[in-house]
Structures are given as structure tokens and as C-alpha cells.
Amino acid sequence: MSSSPIELQDADAQPGDGVLHARLTDLSREEFARDFWARTPLLTRGASDFTDLFSADAVDELVSRRGLRTPFLRMAKDGATLAESSFTAPAGVGASIADQVDDTALWRGFADGATLVLQALHRTWAPVADFVSRLGTELGHPVQANAYVTPPQNRGFDDHYDVHDVFVLQIAGTKRWIIHEPVHQDPLRDQPWTDRRSEVARAAQGEAHLDTVLAPGDVLYLPRGWLHAAEAQGAVSIHLTLGVHNWTRHALAEQLAQKALESMRDDPRMRASLPLGTDGPDAELALVREHLVAALTEADPAPRFHRTRRGQARPAPMGPLSQLAALDALSPASRVRLREALETRLEGGRLHTRVGWLDFPEQDLPSVIRMLDGEAHTAYDLGVDLVERLLRAGVLVPAGP
């Protein structure tokens, strides 16, 4: 059996047939990658109707009935984030939680012009979670989702740049966006706009690269580093921001260096103490550089890369009661499928997933490979014992009739 790694790609994430093309840009993945990805903004008018993902009713549901806690919600006004204590309160009898959203305080703040920011919607709102999972698989970079709910004629944040790419999906109302070119190209995670406040402020006074009003169904793509500010117009504005947390060459360099340093721990010469009375590293640098270059040349960062990537998102939700029912009723006719968004990778006889790794004997590998196609299979086809093991591990889920 070949030891070449096998990875699952969601059917919805294939080139030209995914959400990037169908819902966000009307471009194939190849066209978007060639002309816009990490290069320049893209405005797509009437890209899609996003009311299946999010709405005003969803906002009210989340803030009034779901018991949200910080940091799943924050508020901002006049460019500043409001103190959490201004819109949270204890949860009451039976719940010793001091920071749940106080919908009355939140309403008063919103009526006074504050923007509501619903953070990490990919964890709290199922339609957004499903959409984000599909987009992240398609792009090959992890994606998160926030919603911004801005009162008429108000601005939540001043001109700034993000350290990740964003897709802005206008849901309701209209919002004016003013875009300026970067003052720092392709910023890394630890290079926020606050490190360049004065440069950002000066650049924001210059001629805009793009000054436009987004209407419901419009999508704006902004690569990281592009300056932007947005202001609601004559009605409440609701938009989703899908943040794409880019993998970079610098991130790969970090992983390569970490792997090299790990291997150097096994070299007694690298663990040795510097000479007594040393007043600097100069005399030792040549030896250290020689060994570091050798370690970098031999280092394979791939396992660390895949492990980190798997840890940056979560698999599709799984109900414990439906999973138990599937186990109790397991028979050769039972239909199962691979749990979505597991980031599976088969190396030899070991299957790596977001819920851990599993080793398989040689005779099970054909069934495991078959399972990775994401289609529904019967327990008879895969093997009842194997299906039971994978249901217990949370790798397979019931596929329905």
C-alpha cells in the first residue's frame, strides 16, 4: 500500500463550483487567484442573496435569547471599543456567569449610536458556520466570521487595516466604504495598524483607491493591509466580515526554524555551555550557523504545518445523542459518511484528523480510503467493526436514509 498522503477535498470546494464562485465573486478560483488574491480589492455587485446566512432576526435572536458572553459580542463607538461592563450583567439565578450580554444595556448603547460586533459567528450561528467551513476548505486558509450592526449615520471604527484578508458581505441597509492603499504591505499578525497610527491617519487624508456604497447582496474583498473605514447610511447596516487568516511564507519559515531547533536539541555540541567568562557570542557563531544551516536543510516542517492547520478550525458539529443512537442501531445496512471539515490526511496506515489520529491495519486501508470520498456508505461496504470504531471516534456520522 502506498504511503503517499491522501487528503479529502469537500465536493463543494472544487474549482469553479464552490462558494467563492457561486456566492462571493462570480469568478473561478483560478481567476480570483490570478487577478485579485492578496493583490488588490474586488467589488462584486449583487453577488448573492445572503439572507439565508444572516439577518436582522438573527441579530435579535443572538443578543436576546442565546445567552452570549464576551468576547462573542463587543460594542464600538466613535472609533473606540466600549468597556464590556457597559453592556454585560450577571446571568441570574442558576447561572453564576457575570459577563452575559444585558440586552437592555445593549439596546441603550445601540440607540446611542454604538455598533454591535458579533464575533466568531462560525461558532454561534449554524448557517454562517457551514458557509465558513466550505470557504476555508476551498481557499486552503482558515476563515472566521464577524457581523457588524451599525446604526444610521454612524461609524464603528476609524480608518485602519486588518492583518488578514476579508470578504465583506452586505446583509441589510447600505454602508459607505472608503479604501486607501496600504502603508505597510502584507502585514503579519504581530504588525497591527496601531503600530502605524500616524502613517494610517496621513494616508486616510489622501485620495481614495475606492469610495463606494455597498447595498444588500454586494461583496467587497480586501487583502490584508488595505486601509478602510465604513459608515452606515440612512438605515441600520448589517454586514458579515469573513476574515481569511492567511498562511504566509514567514509562517512556513517559523515552522521550519522550529523543526530545525528541535533537531538541534539532540546534538550534544549545541547543548554545550559557552566558555567560562565569555563576553559575547562572536566566537561561537560560526559553529552554530553551520549546524543551524544543516538542520534547516534537513528539516521537514510538513507534519507541524498540517498539525497547526488542523488546529486552526473545528470539524462540523456532531450531536452526541444522534451519534449514540447510530451506535445502538448499527447494522450492516446502516448508512454513514465522513464527518465534514475534519481536515483528513492519510499517511501510510495513520489517519490524521481534527479529532485526533487513528492507526489502521493493512486490511482496513481500502475501506478507509473509500470512506475519504465523503459519500454515504453502508456499514456492510466498509466493515461493521471499522464503522463502529470510527463512529466512536467521531470520524464517521450517520448519513440518514
Sine and cosine of phi, psi and omega as CSV:
sin_phi,cos_phi,sin_psi,cos_psi,sin_omega,cos_omega
0.00,0.00,0.75,-0.67,-0.02,-1.00
-0.90,0.43,0.61,-0.80,0.04,-1.00
-1.00,-0.07,0.09,1.00,0.02,-1.00
-0.88,0.47,0.70,-0.71,-0.03,-1.00
-0.91,0.42,0.64,-0.77,0.06,-1.00
-0.90,-0.44,0.79,-0.61,-0.01,-1.00
-0.86,-0.51,0.57,-0.82,0.05,-1.00
-1.00,0.04,0.71,-0.71,0.16,-0.99
-0.90,-0.44,0.82,-0.58,0.01,-1.00
-0.85,0.53,0.61,-0.79,0.02,-1.00
-0.87,0.50,-0.52,0.85,-0.02,-1.00
-0.97,0.25,-0.10,1.00,-0.10,-0.99
-0.95,-0.31,0.28,0.96,-0.01,-1.00
-0.98,0.21,0.48,-0.88,-0.04,-1.00
-0.80,0.59,0.74,-0.67,0.08,-1.00
0.98,0.19,-0.08,1.00,-0.08,-1.00
-0.77,-0.64,0.26,0.97,-0.07,-1.00
-0.96,-0.27,-0.12,-0.99,-0.05,-1.00
-0.94,0.35,-0.46,0.89,0.04,-1.00
-0.85,0.53,-0.71,0.71,0.01,-1.00
-0.98,0.20,-0.74,0.67,-0.17,-0.99
-0.98,0.22,-0.48,0.88,-0.13,-0.99
-0.87,-0.50,-0.38,0.93,-0.20,-0.98
-0.90,-0.43,-0.62,0.78,-0.18,-0.98
-0.75,-0.66,-0.34,0.94,-0.14,-0.99
0.88,0.47,0.34,0.94,0.06,-1.00
-0.89,-0.45,0.48,-0.88,0.15,-0.99
-0.94,0.35,0.30,-0.95,0.03,-1.00
-0.87,0.49,-0.60,0.80,0.00,-1.00
-0.91,0.41,-0.68,0.73,0.01,-1.00
-0.91,0.42,-0.69,0.73,0.01,-1.00
-0.90,0.43,-0.68,0.73,0.00,-1.00
-0.89,0.45,-0.63,0.77,-0.06,-1.00
-0.95,0.31,-0.66,0.75,-0.21,-0.98
-0.96,-0.27,-0.35,0.94,-0.16,-0.99
-0.73,-0.68,-0.60,0.80,-0.12,-0.99
-0.81,0.59,0.85,-0.52,0.04,-1.00
0.88,0.48,0.30,0.95,-0.03,-1.00
-0.87,-0.49,-0.85,0.53,-0.19,-0.98
-0.48,-0.88,0.43,-0.90,0.01,-1.00
-0.90,0.44,0.40,-0.92,0.04,-1.00
-0.67,-0.75,0.83,-0.56,0.07,-1.00
-0.96,-0.29,0.82,-0.58,0.02,-1.00
-0.86,-0.50,0.92,-0.39,0.00,-1.00
-0.99,0.17,0.67,-0.74,0.08,-1.00
0.83,0.56,0.66,0.75,-0.06,-1.00
-0.90,0.44,-0.64,0.77,-0.07,-1.00
-0.17,-0.99,0.27,-0.96,0.18,-0.98
-1.00,-0.04,0.91,-0.41,-0.13,-0.99
-0.99,-0.14,0.19,0.98,-0.04,-1.00
-0.92,0.39,-0.28,0.96,0.10,-0.99
-0.96,0.27,-0.32,0.95,0.00,-1.00
-1.00,-0.04,-0.66,0.75,-0.13,-0.99
-0.33,-0.95,0.35,-0.94,-0.08,-1.00
-0.24,-0.97,0.08,-1.00,0.09,-1.00
-0.89,0.46,-0.63,0.78,0.04,-1.00
-0.88,0.47,-0.59,0.80,0.04,-1.00
-0.90,0.43,-0.65,0.76,0.05,-1.00
-0.86,0.52,-0.78,0.63,-0.02,-1.00
-0.87,0.48,-0.65,0.76,0.02,-1.00
-0.88,0.48,-0.72,0.69,-0.06,-1.00
-0.91,0.41,-0.68,0.73,-0.12,-0.99
-1.00,0.08,-0.31,0.95,-0.07,-1.00
-0.95,-0.33,-0.37,0.93,-0.14,-0.99
-0.78,-0.63,-0.18,0.98,-0.11,-0.99
-0.99,-0.13,-0.01,1.00,0.02,-1.00
0.89,0.46,0.62,0.78,-0.01,-1.00
-0.87,0.50,0.56,-0.83,0.09,-1.00
-0.87,-0.50,0.34,-0.94,0.17,-0.98
-0.94,0.35,0.56,-0.83,0.12,0.99
-1.00,-0.06,0.37,0.93,0.04,-1.00
-0.93,0.36,-0.22,0.98,0.09,-1.00
-0.60,-0.80,0.64,-0.77,0.15,-0.99
-0.62,-0.79,0.21,-0.98,-0.01,-1.00
-0.76,-0.66,0.55,-0.83,-0.02,-1.00
-0.65,-0.76,0.53,-0.85,0.02,-1.00
-0.46,-0.89,0.69,-0.72,0.05,-1.00
0.79,0.61,0.64,0.77,0.10,-1.00
0.99,0.11,0.01,1.00,-0.04,-1.00
-0.83,-0.56,0.54,-0.84,0.06,-1.00
-0.99,0.11,0.74,-0.67,-0.02,-1.00
-0.98,0.19,0.46,-0.89,0.03,-1.00
-0.89,0.46,0.66,-0.75,-0.02,-1.00
-0.87,0.50,-0.55,0.84,-0.03,-1.00
-0.91,0.42,-0.28,0.96,-0.02,-1.00
-0.98,0.20,-0.21,0.98,-0.01,-1.00
-0.65,-0.76,0.30,0.95,0.08,-1.00
-0.82,-0.58,0.29,-0.96,-0.01,-1.00
-0.34,-0.94,0.27,-0.96,0.07,-1.00
-0.86,0.51,0.46,-0.89,-0.11,-0.99
-0.99,0.16,-0.22,0.98,0.01,-1.00
0.99,-0.13,-0.19,-0.98,-0.11,-0.99
-0.86,0.52,0.72,-0.70,0.09,-1.00
1.00,0.08,-0.02,1.00,0.00,-1.00
-0.60,-0.80,0.98,-0.21,-0.04,-1.00
-0.99,0.12,0.91,0.42,-0.03,-1.00
-0.84,-0.55,0.86,-0.52,-0.14,-0.99
-1.00,-0.08,-0.12,0.99,-0.16,-0.99
-0.83,-0.56,0.52,0.85,0.10,-0.99
-0.97,0.23,0.44,-0.90,-0.02,-1.00
-0.89,0.46,0.75,-0.66,0.12,-0.99
-0.99,-0.10,0.97,-0.25,-0.14,-0.99
-0.91,0.41,-0.44,0.90,0.05,-1.00
-0.94,0.35,-0.73,0.68,0.03,-1.00
-0.90,0.43,-0.62,0.79,0.03,-1.00
-0.89,0.45,-0.69,0.72,0.03,-1.00
-0.86,0.52,-0.70,0.72,-0.02,-1.00
-0.90,0.45,-0.65,0.76,0.04,-1.00
-0.91,0.42,-0.66,0.75,0.02,-1.00
-0.90,0.43,-0.69,0.73,0.03,-1.00
-0.89,0.45,-0.40,0.92,0.02,-1.00
-1.00,0.00,0.09,1.00,0.11,-0.99
0.96,-0.29,0.11,0.99,-0.03,-1.00
-0.99,0.12,0.58,-0.82,0.09,-1.00
-1.00,0.07,0.69,-0.72,0.11,-0.99
-1.00,-0.02,0.75,-0.67,0.06,-1.00
-0.88,-0.47,0.94,-0.35,0.06,-1.00
-1.00,-0.06,0.95,-0.30,-0.14,-0.99
-1.00,-0.07,0.46,-0.89,0.08,-1.00
0.81,0.58,0.75,0.67,0.04,-1.00
-0.90,0.44,-0.32,0.95,0.07,-1.00
-0.93,0.37,-0.09,1.00,0.09,-1.00
-0.93,-0.36,-0.25,0.97,-0.13,-0.99
-0.86,-0.52,-0.21,0.98,-0.06,-1.00
-0.71,-0.70,0.93,-0.37,-0.20,-0.98
-0.84,0.55,-0.72,0.69,-0.02,-1.00
-0.87,0.50,-0.63,0.78,0.04,-1.00
-0.93,0.37,-0.65,0.76,0.00,-1.00
-0.86,0.51,-0.71,0.71,0.00,-1.00
-0.90,0.44,-0.68,0.74,-0.02,-1.00
-0.90,0.44,-0.72,0.70,-0.02,-1.00
-0.89,0.45,-0.63,0.78,0.02,-1.00
-0.88,0.47,-0.69,0.72,0.01,-1.00
-0.91,0.42,-0.68,0.73,-0.01,-1.00
-0.91,0.41,-0.68,0.74,0.01,-1.00
-0.88,0.48,-0.64,0.76,0.05,-1.00
-0.90,0.44,-0.65,0.76,-0.03,-1.00
-0.93,0.38,-0.65,0.76,-0.05,-1.00
-0.99,0.16,-0.44,0.90,-0.09,-1.00
0.98,0.19,0.23,0.97,0.05,-1.00
-0.74,-0.68,0.62,-0.78,-0.02,-1.00
-0.91,0.42,0.55,-0.83,-0.07,-1.00
-0.78,-0.63,0.64,-0.77,0.12,-0.99
-0.83,-0.56,0.20,-0.98,-0.04,-1.00
-0.68,-0.73,0.75,-0.66,0.15,-0.99
-0.83,-0.55,0.45,-0.89,0.15,-0.99
-0.90,-0.44,0.63,-0.78,0.02,-1.00
-0.87,-0.50,0.85,-0.53,-0.03,-1.00
-0.89,-0.46,0.95,-0.32,-0.17,-0.99
-0.89,-0.45,0.77,-0.63,0.05,-1.00
-0.90,0.43,0.31,-0.95,0.00,-1.00
-0.82,0.57,0.66,-0.75,0.11,-0.99
0.88,0.47,0.44,0.90,0.00,-1.00
-0.84,-0.55,0.42,-0.91,0.03,-1.00
-0.83,-0.56,0.78,-0.62,-0.01,-1.00
-0.98,0.19,-0.66,0.75,-0.09,-1.00
-0.72,-0.70,0.54,-0.84,0.05,-1.00
-0.96,0.27,0.04,-1.00,0.04,-1.00
-0.81,0.58,0.74,-0.68,-0.01,-1.00
-0.32,-0.95,0.10,-0.99,0.16,-0.99
-0.81,-0.59,0.38,-0.92,0.06,-1.00
-0.98,-0.21,0.40,-0.92,0.03,-1.00
-0.99,-0.13,0.31,0.95,0.11,-0.99
-0.60,-0.80,0.40,-0.92,0.09,-1.00
-0.94,0.35,0.42,-0.91,0.04,-1.00
-0.67,-0.74,0.55,-0.84,0.28,-0.96
-0.93,-0.36,0.83,-0.55,0.03,-1.00
-0.98,-0.18,0.87,-0.50,-0.01,-1.00
-0.94,-0.35,0.93,-0.36,-0.01,-1.00
-0.98,0.22,0.83,-0.55,-0.09,-1.00
-0.99,-0.15,-0.76,0.65,-0.06,-1.00
-0.54,-0.84,0.45,-0.89,-0.03,-1.00
0.93,0.37,-0.19,-0.98,0.03,-1.00
-0.76,-0.65,0.42,-0.91,-0.02,-1.00
-0.55,-0.84,0.73,-0.68,0.03,-1.00
-1.00,0.04,0.77,-0.63,0.02,-1.00
-0.90,-0.44,0.76,-0.65,0.06,-1.00
-0.89,-0.46,0.88,-0.48,-0.12,-0.99
-0.91,-0.41,0.74,-0.67,0.11,-0.99
-0.84,-0.54,0.41,-0.91,-0.02,-1.00
-0.92,0.39,0.37,-0.93,-0.09,-1.00
-0.90,0.43,0.52,-0.85,0.22,-0.98
-0.99,-0.13,-0.25,0.97,0.05,-1.00
-0.58,-0.82,0.95,-0.32,-0.11,-0.99
-0.94,0.35,0.72,-0.69,0.10,-1.00
0.77,0.64,0.87,0.49,-0.01,-1.00
-0.91,0.42,0.56,-0.83,0.08,-1.00
-1.00,0.08,0.12,-0.99,-0.06,-1.00
-0.85,0.52,-0.55,0.84,-0.05,-1.00
-0.99,-0.13,0.42,0.91,0.04,-1.00
-0.80,-0.60,0.88,0.48,-0.08,-1.00
-0.94,0.34,0.28,-0.96,-0.03,-1.00
-0.89,0.45,-0.43,0.90,-0.01,-1.00
-0.90,0.43,-0.33,0.95,0.09,-1.00
-0.97,0.26,-0.21,0.98,-0.07,-1.00
-0.72,-0.70,0.66,0.75,-0.07,-1.00
-0.81,0.58,-0.74,0.67,-0.08,-1.00
-0.92,0.39,-0.65,0.76,0.04,-1.00
-0.89,0.45,-0.67,0.74,0.01,-1.00
-0.89,0.45,-0.70,0.71,-0.02,-1.00
-0.89,0.46,-0.66,0.75,0.02,-1.00
-0.91,0.41,-0.71,0.70,-0.04,-1.00
-0.90,0.44,-0.56,0.83,-0.02,-1.00
-0.93,0.37,-0.28,0.96,0.04,-1.00
-1.00,0.08,-0.20,0.98,-0.04,-1.00
-1.00,0.09,-0.10,-0.99,-0.02,-1.00
-0.92,0.38,0.73,-0.69,-0.04,-1.00
-0.96,0.27,0.58,-0.81,0.16,-0.99
-0.95,0.31,-0.58,0.82,-0.01,-1.00
-0.48,-0.88,0.76,-0.65,0.06,-1.00
-0.75,-0.66,0.96,-0.28,-0.16,-0.99
-0.54,-0.84,0.33,-0.94,0.06,-1.00
-0.93,-0.37,0.83,-0.55,0.05,-1.00
-1.00,0.04,0.71,-0.70,0.08,-1.00
-0.93,-0.36,0.28,-0.96,0.00,-1.00
-0.78,0.62,0.75,-0.66,-0.02,-1.00
0.99,-0.12,-0.23,0.97,0.03,-1.00
-0.99,0.17,0.47,-0.88,0.03,-1.00
-0.75,-0.66,0.72,-0.69,0.07,-1.00
-0.86,-0.50,0.82,-0.57,0.10,-1.00
-0.98,-0.22,0.76,-0.65,0.04,-1.00
-0.79,-0.61,0.86,-0.51,0.14,-0.99
-0.92,0.38,0.39,-0.92,0.01,-1.00
-0.86,0.52,0.57,-0.82,0.03,-1.00
0.99,-0.13,-0.36,0.93,-0.01,-1.00
-0.96,0.27,0.78,-0.63,-0.04,-1.00
-0.96,0.29,0.60,-0.80,0.02,-1.00
-0.41,-0.91,0.47,-0.88,0.17,-0.99
-0.57,-0.82,0.52,-0.85,-0.08,-1.00
-0.67,-0.74,0.57,-0.82,-0.03,-1.00
-0.65,-0.76,0.76,-0.64,0.05,-1.00
-0.91,0.42,0.47,-0.88,-0.02,-1.00
-0.99,-0.14,-0.86,-0.51,-0.16,-0.99
-1.00,0.03,0.06,1.00,0.01,-1.00
-0.53,-0.85,0.18,-0.98,0.06,-1.00
-0.86,0.51,0.73,-0.69,0.03,-1.00
-0.96,-0.28,0.72,-0.69,0.13,-0.99
-0.82,-0.57,0.82,-0.57,0.12,-0.99
-0.66,-0.76,0.47,-0.88,0.12,-0.99
-0.99,-0.12,0.68,-0.73,0.16,-0.99
-0.92,-0.39,0.89,-0.46,0.07,-1.00
-0.99,-0.12,0.93,-0.36,-0.04,-1.00
-1.00,-0.03,0.85,-0.52,-0.01,-1.00
-0.99,-0.15,0.94,-0.34,-0.07,-1.00
-1.00,0.05,1.00,-0.07,-0.21,-0.98
-0.91,0.41,0.73,-0.69,0.31,-0.95
-0.96,0.27,0.67,-0.74,-0.04,-1.00
-0.81,-0.59,0.24,-0.97,0.09,-1.00
-0.90,0.44,-0.54,0.84,0.05,-1.00
-0.89,0.45,-0.63,0.77,0.04,-1.00
-0.90,0.44,-0.64,0.77,0.06,-1.00
-0.91,0.42,-0.62,0.78,0.04,-1.00
-0.89,0.46,-0.64,0.77,0.04,-1.00
-0.88,0.48,-0.69,0.73,-0.02,-1.00
-0.92,0.38,-0.63,0.78,0.05,-1.00
-0.89,0.45,-0.70,0.71,0.00,-1.00
-0.90,0.43,-0.65,0.76,0.02,-1.00
-0.89,0.46,-0.67,0.74,0.02,-1.00
-0.91,0.42,-0.65,0.76,0.02,-1.00
-0.90,0.43,-0.68,0.73,0.00,-1.00
-0.90,0.43,-0.59,0.81,0.06,-1.00
-0.88,0.48,-0.68,0.73,-0.02,-1.00
-0.93,0.37,-0.52,0.85,0.00,-1.00
-0.94,0.33,-0.30,0.95,0.05,-1.00
-0.90,0.44,-0.41,0.91,-0.03,-1.00
-1.00,0.07,-0.03,1.00,-0.02,-1.00
-0.99,-0.10,0.91,-0.41,-0.02,-1.00
-0.83,0.55,-0.55,0.84,-0.01,-1.00
-0.92,0.40,-0.53,0.85,0.02,-1.00
-0.98,0.19,-0.41,0.91,0.05,-1.00
-1.00,0.10,-0.19,0.98,-0.07,-1.00
-0.92,0.40,0.51,-0.86,0.03,-1.00
-0.96,0.29,0.49,-0.87,0.14,-0.99
-0.93,0.36,0.39,-0.92,-0.04,-1.00
-0.84,0.55,0.52,-0.86,0.04,-1.00
-0.87,0.49,0.72,-0.70,0.03,-1.00
0.98,0.17,0.22,0.98,-0.01,-1.00
-0.89,0.46,0.63,-0.77,0.00,-1.00
-0.91,-0.41,0.23,0.97,0.03,-1.00
0.16,-0.99,0.17,-0.99,-0.09,-1.00
-1.00,0.03,-0.09,1.00,-0.20,-0.98
-0.79,0.61,-0.69,0.72,-0.09,-1.00
-0.93,0.37,-0.34,0.94,-0.08,-1.00
-0.98,-0.19,-0.23,0.97,-0.16,-0.99
-0.89,0.46,-0.62,0.79,-0.06,-1.00
-0.87,0.49,-0.71,0.71,0.00,-1.00
-0.91,0.41,-0.69,0.72,-0.03,-1.00
-0.90,0.43,-0.69,0.72,0.02,-1.00
-0.87,0.49,-0.68,0.73,-0.01,-1.00
-0.85,0.52,-0.73,0.68,-0.02,-1.00
-0.95,0.30,-0.56,0.83,0.01,-1.00
-0.92,0.38,-0.67,0.74,0.03,-1.00
-0.88,0.47,-0.67,0.74,0.01,-1.00
-0.90,0.44,-0.67,0.75,0.00,-1.00
-0.92,0.39,-0.63,0.77,0.03,-1.00
-0.90,0.43,-0.62,0.79,-0.02,-1.00
-0.90,0.43,-0.59,0.81,-0.07,-1.00
-1.00,-0.02,-0.28,0.96,-0.12,-0.99
-0.93,0.38,0.64,-0.77,0.09,-1.00
-0.89,-0.46,0.97,-0.25,-0.04,-1.00
-0.99,0.14,-0.04,1.00,-0.12,-0.99
-0.84,0.54,-0.74,0.67,0.00,-1.00
-0.86,0.51,-0.68,0.74,0.02,-1.00
-0.91,0.41,-0.65,0.76,0.02,-1.00
-0.85,0.52,-0.77,0.64,-0.04,-1.00
-0.92,0.39,-0.59,0.81,0.03,-1.00
-0.91,0.42,-0.69,0.72,0.02,-1.00
-0.91,0.42,-0.68,0.73,0.01,-1.00
-0.88,0.47,-0.67,0.74,0.03,-1.00
-0.88,0.47,-0.55,0.84,-0.05,-1.00
-0.98,0.19,-0.12,0.99,-0.07,-1.00
-1.00,0.05,-0.04,1.00,0.04,-1.00
-0.49,-0.87,0.12,-0.99,-0.04,-1.00
-0.90,-0.43,0.44,-0.90,0.07,-1.00
-0.94,0.34,0.17,-0.99,0.04,-1.00
-0.86,0.50,0.52,-0.86,0.00,-1.00
-0.84,0.55,0.52,-0.85,0.01,-1.00
-0.68,-0.74,0.82,-0.57,0.00,-1.00
-0.99,0.11,0.83,-0.55,-0.03,-1.00
-0.89,0.45,-0.55,0.84,-0.03,-1.00
-0.96,0.29,-0.65,0.76,0.05,-1.00
-0.92,0.38,-0.54,0.84,0.03,-1.00
-0.92,0.38,-0.68,0.74,0.04,-1.00
-0.90,0.43,-0.66,0.75,0.02,-1.00
-0.88,0.47,-0.62,0.79,0.02,-1.00
-0.90,0.43,-0.62,0.78,0.03,-1.00
-0.93,0.38,-0.70,0.72,-0.03,-1.00
-0.89,0.45,-0.56,0.83,-0.06,-1.00
-0.99,-0.14,0.17,0.99,-0.10,-0.99
-0.87,0.50,0.77,-0.64,0.05,-1.00
-0.53,-0.85,0.18,-0.98,0.03,-1.00
-0.83,0.55,-0.44,0.90,-0.02,-1.00
-1.00,0.07,-0.13,0.99,-0.03,-1.00
-0.87,0.49,0.67,-0.74,0.01,-1.00
-0.97,-0.23,0.75,-0.66,-0.03,-1.00
-0.70,-0.71,0.30,-0.96,0.08,-1.00
-0.54,-0.84,0.28,-0.96,0.04,-1.00
-0.92,0.39,0.72,-0.69,0.10,-0.99
-0.88,0.47,0.69,-0.72,-0.09,-1.00
-0.96,0.28,0.38,-0.92,0.09,-1.00
0.85,0.52,0.58,0.82,0.03,-1.00
-1.00,0.08,-0.22,0.98,-0.05,-1.00
0.80,0.59,0.84,0.54,-0.08,-1.00
-0.97,0.24,0.54,-0.84,0.05,-1.00
-0.47,-0.88,0.89,-0.46,-0.03,-1.00
-0.98,-0.18,0.88,-0.47,0.03,-1.00
-0.86,-0.51,0.95,-0.30,-0.09,-1.00
0.89,0.45,-0.85,-0.52,0.02,-1.00
-0.98,-0.18,0.19,0.98,-0.04,-1.00
-0.93,-0.37,0.79,-0.62,0.06,-1.00
-0.97,-0.24,0.89,-0.46,0.07,-1.00
-1.00,-0.06,0.70,-0.71,0.03,-1.00
-0.59,-0.81,0.09,-1.00,0.05,-1.00
-0.96,0.29,-0.15,0.99,0.04,-1.00
-0.94,-0.35,0.31,0.95,0.03,-1.00
0.90,-0.44,-0.09,-1.00,-0.01,-1.00
-0.87,-0.49,0.43,-0.90,-0.02,-1.00
-0.70,-0.71,0.66,-0.75,0.08,-1.00
-0.98,-0.20,0.61,-0.79,-0.05,-1.00
-0.79,-0.62,0.58,-0.81,0.13,-0.99
-0.95,0.32,0.31,-0.95,-0.08,-1.00
-0.82,0.57,-0.63,0.78,-0.09,-1.00
-0.94,0.35,-0.33,0.94,0.00,-1.00
-1.00,0.03,-0.25,0.97,-0.14,-0.99
-0.88,0.47,-0.64,0.76,0.05,-1.00
-0.85,0.52,-0.63,0.77,0.04,-1.00
-0.93,0.36,-0.62,0.79,0.03,-1.00
-0.89,0.45,-0.70,0.71,0.01,-1.00
-0.89,0.46,-0.66,0.75,0.03,-1.00
-0.88,0.47,-0.64,0.77,-0.01,-1.00
-0.88,0.47,-0.50,0.87,-0.08,-1.00
-0.94,0.33,-0.10,0.99,0.01,-1.00
-0.97,0.25,-0.14,0.99,0.06,-1.00
0.99,0.16,-0.07,1.00,0.00,-1.00
-0.99,0.11,0.26,-0.97,0.06,-1.00
-0.97,0.25,0.67,-0.75,0.04,-1.00
-0.71,-0.71,0.43,-0.91,0.11,-0.99
-1.00,0.07,0.42,-0.91,0.06,-1.00
-0.89,0.46,-0.50,0.86,0.06,-1.00
-0.88,0.47,-0.68,0.73,-0.03,-1.00
-0.91,0.42,-0.64,0.77,-0.09,-1.00
-1.00,-0.03,-0.42,0.91,-0.11,-0.99
0.95,-0.32,0.85,-0.52,-0.11,-0.99
-0.89,0.46,-0.67,0.74,-0.01,-1.00
-0.89,0.45,-0.66,0.75,0.02,-1.00
-0.91,0.42,-0.68,0.73,0.01,-1.00
-0.88,0.47,-0.67,0.74,0.03,-1.00
-0.86,0.50,-0.71,0.71,0.01,-1.00
-0.87,0.49,-0.67,0.74,-0.07,-1.00
-0.97,0.23,-0.48,0.88,0.14,-0.99
-0.91,0.40,-0.69,0.72,0.01,-1.00
-0.90,0.44,-0.55,0.84,-0.01,-1.00
-0.99,0.17,-0.18,0.98,-0.03,-1.00
0.98,0.20,0.36,0.93,0.04,-1.00
-1.00,-0.04,-0.66,0.75,0.10,-0.99
-0.98,-0.21,0.47,-0.88,0.07,-1.00
-0.72,-0.69,0.37,-0.93,0.04,-1.00
-0.89,0.46,0.63,-0.77,-0.07,-1.00
-0.99,-0.14,-0.09,1.00,-0.03,-1.00
0.99,0.15,0.03,-1.00,-0.06,-1.00
-0.93,0.38,0.00,0.00,0.00,0.00
